[in-house]
Every structure is written in structure tokens, then in C-alpha cells.
Amino acid sequence: MPWIHRGGPAAWTGRRVLLLRTFKDPWADIVVLTALAAALEVQDRIVLVGDGQDKAAISDGWRRVIGPEPAFDQQVSYVRSSAENWRAAVLREICVADAIVLHLSPKDLAFPPLSRPPDLPAEYRPDDLIGRLRSFTDTPLGSLPTGAGLLHEIVYLTWLNKVEQAIWVTENRYYRPVVERIGTAMTGLAYAFTADGRGLSPRMTALEQHLAYLRGIPGLPFPGPGESRSRAKRFTTALRAELARLSRTYPPMPPEVRERAVASLPLGRSDRPRRLPPDGTAKVIRYTAVEDLIFIPTLEIVEISLNDARTVLSAEAADAGCPMCGAPLSNVFFYVTGLHYQEIRGRDALRNAYPRGKCQSCGRTHDLG
């Protein structure tokens, strides 16, 4: 298991700091990585997860900024992953991290505008709540502001109760837009209207809604190209202070604690009940890998297959997909509440069990009946 190091020089006792990023800009990653190195002690380690394609560029940048000592591989643990297993790899690394640094950056040149519903009073009477809701749900979900992978990693932070062990960083020019997106994500968790019917809530995907969890944790801007060295020093100083604060609250995990944490980490599919997030209750998730989900329903549940769900839905409802955002049925997690339904089969039995769907695109829950 590459994330557990036994014996020898790799058996470090210092802090393990995980850096999560979007794989967009190696230059910016190098700035954050080398500032992290300057903020940590020699016995601490920085962890990167990637497919290996950016390792050479990042290690070259490390040598240009830091020099030959310490060597890149001496202080950085680069965990290789593939398109098939990166989510499991990241979950494991978050599980054993003492601190997590999130490098937030836009997918493109800038953050996309929020997707908001039209001016509802111009289209519907003040008492036409159904019309307002229909107009709201017909508004397309907004474009993701940053990489989907990084947003999914924020989901994992919430699952593992690691949000308070995180720090987010972003380039100076993006700091204000990031703060705005995090604040706006709070209103994206529910439908909100003014008294005259105008929509307040933006239309956010389930992934972007998870930015709301970053509202209570520190955010640090770092200087972009051409900015003064004094700003870079201030960033390193601020990063050192935040990491020291986290270290006082969350001391480094002993190796045996890391091993136990990884051993109990639920991944993949299982026909047997397992205690799963978000509430730690027993759930049977047998058709979808746990790490591929964004929203897992609360209480004791049993997943039902897409084919079984189709037997309950009308052809029209199946073609329409999620009634809240129009996502295809393949984006919906179907389930029934109660472990006594583990052996449930057949259309009539499913109907009587009140099956539900949790959309992984918009996060809304709806009944199948």
C-alpha cells in the first residue's frame, strides 16, 4: 500500500500535508508547493496525487526555486493514480493527512458567471409558486467554477470530517471571486425567493454546492507572476502560521493510527451493510462505488439498480431524468429506506417500498412514485 510507509527512512514521524489541485497550471502548483516546503519542518512531508505526467515539470520547478537540497523526492511523496482509481487514492490520502491544502483556480481564464433564474415577476403571478419553481428548475445548472475532481475532493473532506483540517489557497487575482463563490454556495443549497418572486438562489451543481463547507476555514492568496517577493514571503509566513495552528489542534497521526484509518475506509461496492457517510449509519450500496457518489442519503438505506428503478417509472418520467434539473437517470442514485429491504425484488414490491432518487448532478431528492 503506497500510502503507508513501514520502516526505513520513509517511516517519518512528522506531519503529512496533502496538496490538492486542479492540474491546470504547473507554475501555480510550484508556487504553492515550494511555499509549503518553506513553511514546514524537515521531518514533514508533502503529498501529491497525480497520474505522473506533471511530476517532471513540478520537480524541475522545485529544483529551480529551492535548489538541490532538499531533493524533491526527499520531501514530497508523489502518489501515482490512474483515471480508474484516483478517487480511491485521494480518499485514502485525505484519510491519513494531518492537514490538507486546497489550491483553487478557475478551469478557464476566469470563473464563469453564476446561473440565475429569469425575472419571475414578469412571467408569473405573485401567488403562482408552482410557476416560479418550474421556471427555477428549468434554468440550466451553472458551469463548474473549478475542476470537478477538486470539488469532488471537497466532498470527501466532508465525509471524513476533515474540513477543519483544511486551508484553501488561490492566486491573488482570484481571491475575491473565490470568496464570492464560497459565500454564494450557501444560498445554492435551497430554493430562495424574495417577496415579489425574484429568485435569489443561483442554479448550482451538487459539486459546487460543496464550496459552502469552505466558508469557515482560512483562505490565503498567493502572488502571481511579476508580483513582489515581499508578497511571496507574506504568503509563506501566513501558510506557516495556519499550519502551526492546525498542528496544535491536530498533532501528527502515529503510523498505526494511519493504518487503522485506511483499513476501515469503505470503498467500492458491497452487498453487506457498511457504516457510511454522511451520518455513519449502516447502508447497502451495491451497484455504485461509494467514492463515485457526491450525495449519499442519510439513514439506513438499500441501493436499488437503475434497471429496477425503471420498472417503477413511466416511460415519460424515465426519459425526462431528474425532475429538478433534467440530468439523465444514470446520474441519479436510487434507494429505499430500511435494511429490511435488502432482498427486495420486483416492480410491485418496489412501489410499496417508496423508492427515491438522489440526483448527483443537482443534489435534490425526489420520489419515484
C-alpha angles and dihedrals in degrees: 000000000000095000093061117066119199124193129330126060092319092064094092124178098199131093122302110216118189118207114203119192145160100248089234106113121023090189093061092044089054091052091053094041096051092044087053090051090052091049096051135070123251092255092055123093134212117215125208125183117205147128092260097251094108098039096093093050093047094046090048089052089048091055092047093053103033103024129221096317124094093023117225094247091046095064103018125068108202109199111201118218138169135223087263100050108025094104093054090045093051092047090054092049094048088049093058099034121114091200135007127209116199115203105204120196135151119266090230134020092300141002112280120246118264116263108239131179119252124266098289101193089063091058108031139039115254090250095049098100093158090056092050093050091048091052090048094051091046090060108098118249111259124257115266110263095212138009116316089224093057091048090051088053089058086056088057091051089058093047093052096040090242100127092102089054091059136094123191123212133186139170115277095251091054098045098094095044090050092051089049093050091049091049094045091050088070090066092043090071093076143020109266128181135179121238091264092051104259116145117248100176117082118223104255132173119243088254095055091047087067090068084080089075090065092063095096099043129083121272121198128192120215127202122265128220113308096018119128124277089234089067090051090052091049090052092051091047092050091046091051091051094050093047090049090051091051091047091056091053098035111032118197113289115245113244093250091054090052090051093051091047092054093044091056095044109118113225137162126006131321138178089210127079115264131182104250140172146298093041104008094242124140114273135172108221104171108151102042128052107245092229091058093062127092101187120031114189119242126245127036107319141171120213117230123204126255090244091053090048090053090058089062097044126076117243089251093052092046091052092047093055118194107016090213101052108002095244113157119265089252087070093057125089109217123204149147125226117246133050090236086078094067092113097038115142136166136044098268094047090049093051091054090050092061098234119207138194128223109201113222091199101056102010096235124138124220139174120248095212 
